[in-house]
Amino acid sequence: KPHTGTKTSVLFVQKWNDDPMAGPLCKKVDDYPIFFATQRLPSKDNSGDKIYVQKDMVRYHNWQKPPGHPDRLEEFTREDFVRKFGLPESASKYEVFFPDGTEGVFEGNQDVHEGLKPLQLRGKAGFQVNWLKHAEEFKERLRDTHGHWVVQHDFFNHDGLTKDGIAEAFEEFAAKEKLSFF
């Protein structure tokens, strides 16, 4: 792939060896197991562009108006964020004071007063935001230990960042069958 219907196969072969002088490398048998694997994850899209592994992330903005409270912007993997704060959609909170004297704490990613989104309230005339905590989900490409983007595939485990693939399954098969070239 892409732009071709040609399928690729990799074939490992080993000669039978019944010569006792050469040693018992691969004695001929009538029946034997074979290893067969098929790629399930495409590494390129229909345009020929690579497909990269992405991880779910959360950007957490914690801003407080009183002096001495720093504006913090942190990024977490979604898994770490959920463990620490709960679901991102329920982690956003805003304390807002309006010119008419009303106030409120808004939770979640709701629109607030006159159709403005909570993050847009900051710096708008007539609105006073004392604090806000806002969680925004996004995807980020996964990088390996050398800083390269990890391409999606199921051929092998990429530095422990992806699942075991065909190569690891073949290694297990070859070890179990005691293949001489392994």
Backbone as CSV, one residue per row, in Angstrom:
resi,resn,N_x,N_y,N_z,CA_x,CA_y,CA_z,C_x,C_y,C_z
1,LYS,0.839,-1.179,0.000,0.000,0.000,0.000,0.877,1.232,0.000
2,PRO,0.457,2.334,-0.483,-0.785,2.599,-1.201,-0.571,2.451,-2.701
3,HIS,-1.614,2.685,-3.459,-1.591,2.747,-4.914,-1.185,1.431,-5.571
4,THR,-1.364,0.332,-4.906,-1.021,-0.949,-5.524,-1.836,-2.058,-4.875
5,GLY,-2.121,-3.053,-5.658,-2.837,-4.207,-5.132,-1.888,-5.346,-4.785
6,THR,-0.587,-5.105,-4.959,0.410,-6.142,-4.709,0.507,-6.447,-3.227
7,LYS,0.437,-7.714,-2.901,0.593,-8.122,-1.508,2.004,-8.661,-1.320
8,THR,2.575,-8.370,-0.156,3.941,-8.792,0.135,3.919,-9.902,1.170
9,SER,4.748,-10.889,0.963,4.883,-11.974,1.931,6.358,-12.171,2.240
10,VAL,6.639,-12.543,3.471,7.997,-12.885,3.879,7.981,-14.368,4.200
11,LEU,8.915,-15.099,3.598,8.941,-16.542,3.763,10.297,-16.970,4.314
12,PHE,10.293,-17.646,5.446,11.516,-18.220,6.013,11.482,-19.713,5.689
13,VAL,12.550,-20.219,5.128,12.625,-21.650,4.819,13.881,-22.241,5.446
14,GLN,13.810,-23.520,5.707,14.968,-24.210,6.256,15.019,-25.591,5.619
15,LYS,16.189,-25.974,5.159,16.348,-27.279,4.531,16.234,-28.376,5.583
16,TRP,15.674,-29.506,5.143,15.693,-30.681,5.997,17.133,-31.171,6.098
17,ASN,17.467,-31.756,7.215,18.818,-32.276,7.387,18.740,-33.635,8.071
18,ASP,18.982,-34.666,7.287,19.000,-36.021,7.843,20.414,-36.564,7.938
19,ASP,21.402,-35.737,7.643,22.796,-36.168,7.678,23.300,-36.138,9.119
20,PRO,23.583,-37.305,9.712,24.049,-37.331,11.097,25.401,-36.638,11.284
21,MET,26.178,-36.489,10.199,27.475,-35.817,10.290,27.307,-34.304,10.495
22,ALA,26.231,-33.767,9.960,25.983,-32.318,10.081,25.315,-31.981,11.405
23,GLY,24.810,-32.976,12.070,24.131,-32.730,13.343,22.629,-32.634,13.168
24,PRO,21.907,-32.675,14.262,20.439,-32.704,14.194,19.836,-31.287,14.075
25,LEU,20.146,-30.604,12.979,19.640,-29.239,12.837,18.150,-29.208,12.536
26,CYS,17.731,-29.951,11.551,16.325,-29.909,11.169,15.947,-31.252,10.565
27,LYS,15.632,-32.181,11.419,15.315,-33.533,10.985,13.985,-33.532,10.242
28,LYS,13.948,-34.261,9.132,12.749,-34.320,8.309,11.622,-35.004,9.074
29,VAL,10.447,-34.356,9.014,9.238,-34.916,9.641,8.101,-34.835,8.632
30,ASP,7.076,-35.642,8.844,5.943,-35.666,7.923,4.987,-34.493,8.158
31,ASP,4.855,-34.073,9.387,3.918,-32.990,9.715,4.613,-32.021,10.668
32,TYR,4.389,-30.753,10.497,5.056,-29.758,11.333,4.203,-28.484,11.385
33,PRO,4.329,-27.703,12.455,3.569,-26.456,12.554,4.188,-25.363,11.679
34,ILE,3.340,-24.448,11.242,3.821,-23.295,10.483,3.372,-22.027,11.212
35,PHE,4.054,-20.933,10.927,3.692,-19.630,11.501,3.144,-18.766,10.370
36,PHE,1.970,-18.191,10.590,1.355,-17.330,9.592,0.812,-16.103,10.310
37,ALA,1.111,-14.913,9.800,0.613,-13.675,10.412,0.215,-12.701,9.322
38,THR,-0.779,-11.884,9.613,-1.261,-10.865,8.688,-1.265,-9.518,9.383
39,GLN,-0.777,-8.514,8.681,-0.805,-7.151,9.219,-2.261,-6.718,9.371
40,ARG,-2.611,-6.191,10.552,-3.977,-5.739,10.807,-4.078,-4.217,10.844
41,LEU,-2.995,-3.545,11.261,-2.999,-2.086,11.358,-2.276,-1.480,10.158
42,PRO,-2.942,-0.629,9.409,-2.252,0.020,8.288,-1.286,1.081,8.802
43,SER,-0.154,1.230,8.137,0.803,2.253,8.547,0.734,3.481,7.637
44,LYS,-0.038,3.367,6.561,-0.245,4.504,5.652,-1.717,4.589,5.282
45,ASP,-2.161,5.826,5.020,-3.547,6.003,4.595,-3.653,5.846,3.079
46,ASN,-4.831,6.067,2.523,-5.045,5.877,1.082,-4.248,6.848,0.223
47,SER,-3.799,7.950,0.817,-2.990,8.927,0.078,-1.504,8.594,0.127
48,GLY,-1.133,7.609,0.908,0.271,7.252,1.048,0.951,7.951,2.205
49,ASP,0.192,8.749,2.965,0.765,9.443,4.114,0.818,8.502,5.319
50,LYS,1.874,8.624,6.103,2.024,7.777,7.290,0.935,8.086,8.312
51,ILE,0.525,7.053,9.019,-0.430,7.200,10.114,0.375,7.111,11.407
52,TYR,0.291,8.137,12.233,1.085,8.180,13.456,0.248,7.768,14.661
53,VAL,0.904,7.136,15.628,0.256,6.769,16.877,-0.009,8.057,17.659
54,GLN,-1.222,8.198,18.164,-1.567,9.386,18.932,-2.008,8.973,20.329
55,LYS,-1.700,9.831,21.283,-2.155,9.582,22.644,-3.141,10.675,23.036
56,ASP,-4.115,10.300,23.871,-5.113,11.243,24.357,-4.503,12.073,25.472
57,MET,-4.639,13.393,25.343,-4.053,14.325,26.297,-5.129,15.285,26.813
58,VAL,-4.821,15.929,27.954,-5.687,16.968,28.509,-4.813,18.152,28.896
59,ARG,-5.191,19.335,28.420,-4.529,20.585,28.809,-5.398,21.196,29.906
60,TYR,-4.807,21.435,31.071,-5.567,21.917,32.233,-5.090,23.312,32.591
61,HIS,-5.999,24.285,32.480,-5.692,25.685,32.757,-6.287,26.030,34.122
62,ASN,-5.425,26.405,35.065,-5.864,26.765,36.410,-5.431,28.213,36.649
63,TRP,-6.405,29.138,36.636,-6.111,30.565,36.774,-6.889,31.128,37.947
64,GLN,-6.215,31.885,38.819,-6.875,32.533,39.960,-6.487,34.002,39.973
65,LYS,-7.491,34.857,40.225,-7.244,36.295,40.175,-6.430,36.831,41.350
66,PRO,-6.629,36.376,42.586,-5.892,36.992,43.702,-4.384,36.937,43.478
67,PRO,-3.647,37.993,43.892,-2.186,37.993,43.734,-1.553,36.811,44.459
68,GLY,-0.466,36.350,43.911,0.241,35.238,44.538,-0.231,33.883,44.072
69,HIS,-1.269,33.850,43.275,-1.743,32.588,42.715,-1.344,32.550,41.246
70,PRO,-0.343,31.783,40.912,0.155,31.785,39.529,-0.847,31.171,38.556
71,ASP,-0.795,31.657,37.342,-1.568,31.108,36.240,-0.854,29.833,35.811
72,ARG,-1.519,28.679,35.908,-0.863,27.413,35.585,-1.533,26.756,34.383
73,LEU,-0.713,26.296,33.486,-1.197,25.529,32.348,-0.396,24.235,32.333
74,GLU,-1.077,23.125,32.564,-0.400,21.830,32.642,-0.985,20.882,31.612
75,GLU,-0.175,19.939,31.155,-0.653,18.913,30.248,-0.461,17.550,30.887
76,PHE,-1.479,16.717,30.743,-1.485,15.365,31.302,-1.921,14.392,30.213
77,THR,-1.508,13.131,30.329,-2.167,12.118,29.517,-3.582,12.022,30.061
78,ARG,-4.516,11.637,29.234,-5.908,11.569,29.694,-6.036,10.613,30.883
79,GLU,-5.315,9.521,30.803,-5.346,8.523,31.884,-4.886,9.129,33.214
80,ASP,-3.766,9.870,33.188,-3.270,10.503,34.419,-4.231,11.574,34.919
81,PHE,-4.826,12.338,33.993,-5.757,13.387,34.382,-6.975,12.793,35.080
82,VAL,-7.550,11.744,34.508,-8.731,11.106,35.096,-8.406,10.574,36.482
83,ARG,-7.224,9.998,36.639,-6.821,9.478,37.940,-6.732,10.594,38.985
84,LYS,-6.268,11.779,38.564,-6.043,12.881,39.506,-7.266,13.773,39.719
85,PHE,-8.010,14.084,38.629,-9.093,15.075,38.717,-10.476,14.549,38.348
86,GLY,-10.566,13.376,37.763,-11.852,12.899,37.261,-11.950,13.163,35.770
87,LEU,-13.137,12.998,35.229,-13.337,13.174,33.793,-13.129,14.625,33.380
88,PRO,-12.457,14.866,32.245,-12.189,16.244,31.801,-13.448,17.087,31.650
89,GLU,-14.540,16.475,31.152,-15.754,17.260,30.933,-16.397,17.741,32.227
90,SER,-16.048,17.141,33.351,-16.617,17.586,34.630,-15.584,18.315,35.498
91,ALA,-14.376,18.537,34.971,-13.315,19.154,35.774,-13.242,20.674,35.600
92,SER,-14.026,21.230,34.664,-13.982,22.673,34.424,-14.942,23.399,35.363
93,LYS,-14.442,24.466,36.003,-15.263,25.281,36.908,-14.862,26.740,36.729
94,TYR,-15.855,27.653,36.823,-15.605,29.080,36.613,-16.403,29.878,37.641
95,GLU,-15.751,30.796,38.333,-16.457,31.712,39.232,-16.506,33.062,38.524
96,VAL,-17.721,33.508,38.177,-17.890,34.698,37.355,-18.785,35.704,38.063
97,PHE,-18.408,36.999,37.995,-19.223,38.095,38.515,-19.633,38.964,37.335
98,PHE,-20.944,39.232,37.208,-21.472,40.021,36.111,-21.760,41.451,36.557
99,PRO,-21.852,42.416,35.600,-22.077,43.821,35.942,-23.385,44.058,36.708
100,ASP,-24.381,43.204,36.501,-25.661,43.412,37.187,-25.638,42.914,38.633
101,GLY,-24.468,42.488,39.112,-24.338,42.044,40.496,-24.539,40.554,40.687
102,THR,-24.944,39.862,39.644,-25.122,38.410,39.777,-23.762,37.731,39.688
103,GLU,-23.711,36.569,40.249,-22.481,35.792,40.220,-22.842,34.335,40.133
104,GLY,-21.862,33.531,39.864,-22.127,32.102,39.821,-20.879,31.300,39.577
105,VAL,-20.963,30.056,39.966,-19.915,29.096,39.649,-20.512,28.192,38.584
106,PHE,-19.844,28.142,37.465,-20.317,27.333,36.360,-19.423,26.108,36.255
107,GLU,-20.061,24.968,36.041,-19.307,23.727,35.940,-19.452,23.148,34.545
108,GLY,-18.454,22.382,34.138,-18.484,21.739,32.837,-18.141,22.725,31.745
109,ASN,-18.345,22.316,30.506,-17.999,23.174,29.370,-19.245,23.854,28.820
110,GLN,-20.017,24.484,29.718,-21.240,25.171,29.314,-20.915,26.551,28.777
111,ASP,-21.834,27.063,27.968,-21.725,28.460,27.579,-22.184,29.299,28.761
112,VAL,-21.595,30.478,28.928,-21.916,31.332,30.063,-22.349,32.703,29.550
113,HIS,-23.467,33.223,30.011,-23.961,34.583,29.803,-23.694,35.126,28.395
114,GLU,-24.748,35.425,27.685,-24.709,36.023,26.344,-23.956,35.163,25.331
115,GLY,-23.951,33.855,25.540,-23.356,32.964,24.559,-21.841,32.935,24.542
116,LEU,-21.202,33.604,25.496,-19.735,33.575,25.533,-19.259,32.288,26.172
117,LYS,-18.215,31.717,25.656,-17.624,30.532,26.275,-16.839,30.993,27.502
118,PRO,-16.709,30.158,28.526,-16.039,30.571,29.766,-14.656,31.161,29.580
119,LEU,-13.848,30.585,28.707,-12.503,31.125,28.542,-12.509,32.491,27.870
120,GLN,-13.577,32.799,27.136,-13.661,34.096,26.479,-14.014,35.201,27.474
121,LEU,-14.493,34.860,28.659,-14.874,35.870,29.648,-13.675,36.652,30.153
122,ARG,-12.525,35.988,30.207,-11.337,36.655,30.727,-10.953,37.829,29.829
123,GLY,-10.882,39.025,30.391,-10.485,40.210,29.641,-11.640,40.934,28.976
124,LYS,-12.883,40.437,29.087,-14.028,41.108,28.493,-14.531,42.190,29.438
125,ALA,-14.922,43.320,28.889,-15.421,44.430,29.712,-16.692,44.017,30.434
126,GLY,-16.782,44.367,31.707,-17.986,44.108,32.475,-18.038,42.755,33.147
127,PHE,-17.109,41.894,32.827,-17.084,40.574,33.459,-15.891,40.500,34.380
128,GLN,-16.091,39.899,35.508,-14.971,39.675,36.421,-14.902,38.182,36.687
129,VAL,-13.781,37.611,36.346,-13.579,36.188,36.591,-12.570,36.066,37.721
130,ASN,-12.986,35.493,38.853,-12.075,35.331,39.983,-11.164,34.124,39.806
131,TRP,-11.687,33.055,39.284,-10.850,31.894,39.015,-11.510,31.026,37.966
132,LEU,-10.706,30.268,37.317,-11.251,29.285,36.393,-10.329,28.080,36.353
133,LYS,-10.944,26.944,36.123,-10.231,25.694,35.894,-10.876,25.114,34.655
134,HIS,-10.084,24.928,33.644,-10.643,24.484,32.371,-9.822,23.325,31.813
135,ALA,-10.506,22.236,31.485,-9.848,21.054,30.922,-10.222,20.937,29.453
136,GLU,-9.203,20.844,28.604,-9.415,20.739,27.162,-8.715,19.481,26.654
137,GLU,-9.464,18.626,26.004,-8.899,17.389,25.486,-8.320,17.607,24.087
138,PHE,-7.219,16.922,23.791,-6.619,16.977,22.462,-5.793,15.715,22.250
139,LYS,-5.358,15.515,21.036,-4.519,14.358,20.706,-3.122,14.864,20.367
140,GLU,-2.131,14.055,20.751,-0.744,14.413,20.488,-0.043,13.189,19.913
141,ARG,0.781,13.420,18.899,1.545,12.307,18.331,2.547,11.785,19.344
142,LEU,2.672,10.486,19.381,3.596,9.819,20.297,5.004,9.845,19.711
143,ARG,5.996,10.173,20.544,7.399,10.181,20.113,8.155,9.051,20.810
144,ASP,9.156,8.507,20.108,9.982,7.464,20.711,11.108,8.098,21.536
145,THR,12.000,7.285,22.042,13.072,7.777,22.906,14.067,8.671,22.173
146,HIS,14.040,8.653,20.841,14.925,9.499,20.042,14.227,10.762,19.542
147,GLY,12.961,10.936,19.932,12.211,12.114,19.517,11.504,11.965,18.173
148,HIS,11.532,10.765,17.585,10.856,10.547,16.305,9.408,10.156,16.555
149,TRP,8.524,10.575,15.656,7.129,10.174,15.758,7.011,8.679,15.510
150,VAL,6.125,8.036,16.250,5.918,6.600,16.119,4.829,6.361,15.073
151,VAL,5.172,5.597,14.034,4.230,5.258,12.976,3.396,4.066,13.438
152,GLN,2.094,4.126,13.161,1.194,3.033,13.540,1.503,1.786,12.713
153,HIS,1.631,0.659,13.354,1.792,-0.632,12.681,1.699,-1.713,13.746
154,ASP,1.629,-2.944,13.291,1.632,-4.064,14.237,2.726,-5.070,13.889
155,PHE,3.845,-4.564,13.355,4.965,-5.440,13.013,5.784,-5.805,14.240
156,PHE,6.034,-4.836,15.122,6.842,-5.095,16.310,6.512,-4.047,17.371
157,ASN,6.933,-4.312,18.592,6.747,-3.388,19.706,7.798,-2.288,19.578
158,HIS,7.356,-1.056,19.502,8.260,0.082,19.296,8.726,0.623,20.650
159,ASP,9.890,0.188,21.105,10.504,0.653,22.361,9.571,0.540,23.574
160,GLY,8.684,-0.440,23.554,7.747,-0.603,24.672,6.594,0.385,24.641
161,LEU,6.486,1.193,23.589,5.429,2.202,23.495,4.178,1.665,22.816
162,THR,4.332,0.593,22.044,3.192,-0.006,21.362,3.087,-1.470,21.764
163,LYS,2.027,-2.108,21.343,1.814,-3.514,21.699,2.766,-4.415,20.923
164,ASP,3.006,-5.611,21.472,3.797,-6.596,20.747,3.122,-6.893,19.414
165,GLY,3.923,-7.232,18.423,3.385,-7.450,17.093,3.819,-8.774,16.497
166,ILE,3.884,-8.793,15.179,4.203,-10.004,14.434,5.604,-10.508,14.770
167,ALA,6.572,-9.614,14.893,7.955,-10.030,15.171,8.055,-10.769,16.504
168,GLU,7.400,-10.241,17.530,7.452,-10.899,18.849,6.727,-12.249,18.816
169,ALA,5.631,-12.321,18.064,4.904,-13.590,17.939,5.764,-14.630,17.214
170,PHE,6.501,-14.171,16.186,7.380,-15.100,15.474,8.528,-15.572,16.356
171,GLU,9.099,-14.655,17.135,10.181,-15.045,18.059,9.695,-16.123,19.022
172,GLU,8.490,-15.947,19.542,7.919,-16.928,20.480,7.724,-18.280,19.775
173,PHE,7.198,-18.242,18.552,6.994,-19.460,17.779,8.328,-20.157,17.507
174,ALA,9.339,-19.391,17.046,10.647,-19.961,16.699,11.321,-20.579,17.917
175,ALA,11.210,-19.927,19.072,11.797,-20.473,20.301,11.087,-21.766,20.709
176,LYS,9.754,-21.761,20.616,8.971,-22.952,20.994,9.304,-24.128,20.074
177,GLU,9.491,-23.850,18.793,9.776,-24.912,17.819,11.259,-25.241,17.754
178,LYS,12.098,-24.497,18.496,13.532,-24.704,18.520,14.127,-24.659,17.109
179,LEU,13.717,-23.655,16.356,14.246,-23.491,14.997,15.715,-23.128,15.079
180,SER,16.520,-23.732,14.228,17.965,-23.592,14.327,18.445,-22.188,13.967
181,PHE,17.725,-21.462,13.134,18.182,-20.127,12.746,17.788,-19.063,13.746
182,PHE,17.062,-19.466,14.767,16.638,-18.464,15.769,17.618,-18.418,16.913
